[in-house]
Structure formats: C-alpha cells, structure tokens
C-alpha cells in the first residue's frame, strides 16, 4: 500500500486480500449509514423504529445464519405456535441444517455482498409470505423494511413477537438495527417514501397493485423482484390413484390439503385446476375426493361468507359458459367439470375448496391452458419427464415450477423464475 498526493493507493493484490477478508463466515461489524424513515402518523412500527442501517453485508454471514437458527428454536418452543402449521413450516425451514444446505449452493467462488436496503410489499391474504420474503433478503446480506399483511392473522403477529424477542438478545444487536416491520393503510405517498430509499424491491401482490407501485419514484439502480398474480394446476394420474393403499391415499389427501385448503387456495402456487390423466378417471376421482372430504370434515372450517362466494362463482361460471357440470353437494368442495380446454384460465381462480377439473389422455391438450401466468404444476403419478416435455417441446412461456403434490407452498430460493439470493446480491468482479 502507498500514499500518493494525500490519497490512498491500493495495489490489486491488496484489494483482493481486503475483499477476501469480508468472508461470509465472519461476524459483520456494526456501522454504516443510518437512514431516517417516514414519521407519518399512519405508519405503525411493529418492529424497529423510524431509522435503519443500510450498509450491505456478505450473504450467509454467520450472524444471520445464527439468528435464523435461534429463531427456529424459539418458534418450536412457543406453545401457541404449534397451532399454526404454516408457522411451524417456517420454523422447520429456518433450522440450521437447511440454511447451511442453502449456503453450499451459493459457494461459487464469487465475491458477493447485499444490495443495501430492501423494501417488501407482501400479500394481504397469505399470513407467512412476509416471513420468507424477509428471511431470503436477510440471508442475502440486506437490511429490510417489511410492510406486513393488512389482514389480521394471529400467526403473523405471533411471529413478529418472537422475532422481536430473538433480536432483543445482545448478540443480535447488529441485525436489530437492520430490521423494520411496518403496517399502514396502503397508499402511494407512504409507499413512495420507502421505495425511493431502497436499493431493492420485493413486490408481492395483484397485478393492479404492482402496476401502481411501479409508477412510484425509486432509485434508478434499484432491483425489482415482481411476484404478481399467478395461477397453478395439479396433474394426477388416475391409474396410480386406484392402486393406492389406504395409508398412501390418506397421505396424498393430506398433501393436497396442505397445498390448497391450508391457505384457502389464496397462494399463487395453490392449484385451482386438477387435471386427470390415465384411463380410470371416474373411479380415481371418487376415491380421491372422498378422502379429501374425510379430511376437510375434520380439519377445515369454512366461513359462511366463503360458501356464498363460492355459490356466486358458480353462477358467474355458468353465465360465462365455463361449464354446465357443477358439483356443489358439499360446502367444503365445489367441483367444476370443464368440457374443453379454455384460453382464459388465468381469469379462473378457485378459493376455499373450488376446483376446476379436466380429463385428458394427452398432456399436449393443456397447451392453451398454460399462459405466462401459470406458475406451478404439482403432480402425482404422472412422470415428471412428461410434464417437463410439455413445457419445453411446446415452447411455453408459463410454468416456473414442477413439484410433487404436497410441496406447492414450499418457497425456495428459486421462485417465479428468479434466483432470489443472486438477485438480491451484487457480485464484485475481481481481476
């Protein structure tokens, strides 16, 4: 290292050593720029205050990994948390073994750091989406401002409380200064206060909401990860269903329930369409749906307003000539038999146990059904290679995930076609 005219000259080999010392295994030091956030009375700070430190950290730094591991244990120890399967799923995801497994996937020899400050707009109707959005950005080395769901979910409030307790530990003070959770009535002026300060945006929501947010001022260099309206389908091979023993059938029904009823089909990855392949379709339908109903009768409590909404949707589907074959014999399960593949499937969205069914002997028939809005295909009994070929050989713009029934809601680092960790970090090119 030399000094020249009062400025520091750093040789290339010294710079490499400096950057290499910023290793993900090191505990980050406190410091960096503190940003003042809005003081609007309508903004409620659930975690943190109206200021946040936004200096980027290396992804998978040891402090963040330790925090998530500690959070996982705190959730598991909380007696109230056990009544919420989605919260327990998040706890399982946060465990040390899973985080270390994710870390190995990003040990590519590149020098990465976070972007800085990431602002999250999370969906109003999915309780735990905010948690995964926050955790992936935190793992990427970013500070985070998270707008929590507007709907009141007990598990959301409980998790915020547990996160606050873990962050209050002295060992996590550095992270505590980088986390802010807020609630406020959605409006463009308040949202713009956050977007213009942010280096990254994680936007989850309906197409209209996303379009409005994209009009707001933000940094020219800000990276946007957009998760807009999508729909999903499930493909089930009928011939495999009729061969199942009782134990296997119960497990399949539980897996399907977890993908759909657990979130009232509100998640984009929850299937609204069930596609039947194979020969023994009618027999398989009877077996499968009866087992699903056995489960919903014990585990699912549908509100009267949701039943009315489903009946209204039946009337609308009938008026729009979607089908003439509706099964509304059980309040937990409405089925609509599609006589043909339609082109407006993105506009058909089931909720609270409302499914569109179609039977086919050739998966290529589904091509008109799969637009760029199609996110996930879950499957049982159908060869995954057949589904992959359906997408690739027909040059489809849709389908970002092909995954077994029971895993639809498992948010991974690759989501909606984005590599979230890579997208929320920057690479420092060293030569």
Secondary structure, 3 states (H helix, E strand, C coil): CEEECCEEECCHHHHHHHHHHCCCCCCCCCCCCEEECCCCCCCEEEECCCEEECCCCCCCCHHHHHHHHHHHHHHHHCCHHHHCHHHHHHHHHHCHHHHHHHHHHCCCCCEEEECCEEEEECCCCCCCHHHHHHHHHHHCCCEEEEECCCCCCHHHHHHHHHHHHHHCCHHHHHHHCCEEEEECCCCHHHHHHHHCCCCEEEEECCHHHHHHHHCCCCCCCCEEEEECCCEEEEEEEHHHHCCCCHHHHHHHHHHHHHHHHHHCCCCCCCEEEEEEECCCHHHHHHHHHHHHHHHHHHHCCCCHHHHHHHHHHHHHHHHCCCCCEEEEEECCEEEEECCCCCCCHHHCCCCCCEEEEEECCCHHHHHHHCCCCEEEEEEECCCHHHHHHHHHHCCCCCCCEEEECCCCCCCCCEECCEEHHHHCEEEECCC
